[in-house]
Amino acid sequence: MSSMITRWDPFRELASLQDRVNRLFQETGSRQESLTTGSFVPAVDIYEDDHIIKLKMEVPGIDQKDLDVQVENNTLTVKGERKLEKEEKEENFHRIERRYGSFFRSFALPTTVDTEKVNAEYQNGVLNITLPKRAEAKPKQVKVNVVSGKELEGKSPSKAA
C-alpha cells in the first residue's frame, strides 16, 4: 500500500464554504427579504476642469422630492430614497432585481470649491451637481518675458539683482 501526502489548503475550504452559503441564500431568499433589504448605492462620475467640479449620479426612478443635496463643512452629502410602487402586489412579481430603499453618499470637497454657488439639477434619472471653484483657485496665465543673451552680457550679477 502506497501512502500519499495531501497538502491541506485552508483557502480552498473557505472558498467552498462561501460558495455553499451563497447558494443557500440564493435558493432560500424570500421575495420579501429582497424588498426590505435592497438598499443601493448609486453610481457616480466625477469630472473636474479649471473652473468646476461636476458630479453625475445615476438615480433613476427617484422623485425629485426624495433627493436631498447639502454642502456643509466642505462635505457634499446626497441622500435619497427609491420607493417600491405600492400598487403592485408582491406576489405578482416574478423577479425583483432593482434595488429599493435609502442611500447616502458623501464627498469631501477641496477648499477651492465655492460652496455658496453649488448647483444641482435632476434630469432623465441623472442628478448633476456643479461645484464652481473660487476665483482665486482658478489657474492664472502668467506672461513669461524672454531675455536674450545679449541683454544679459552688459549686466553683472549684482546689477541684475
Secondary structure, 3 states (H helix, E strand, C coil): CCCCCCCCCHHHHHHHHHHHHHHHHHHHCCHHHHHHCCCCCCCEEEEECCCEEEEEEECCCCCHHHEEEEEECCEEEEEEEECCCCCCCHHHCCCCCCCCEEEEEEEECCCCECHHHCEEEEECCEEEEEEEECHHHCCCCCCCCCCCHHHHHCCCHHHHC
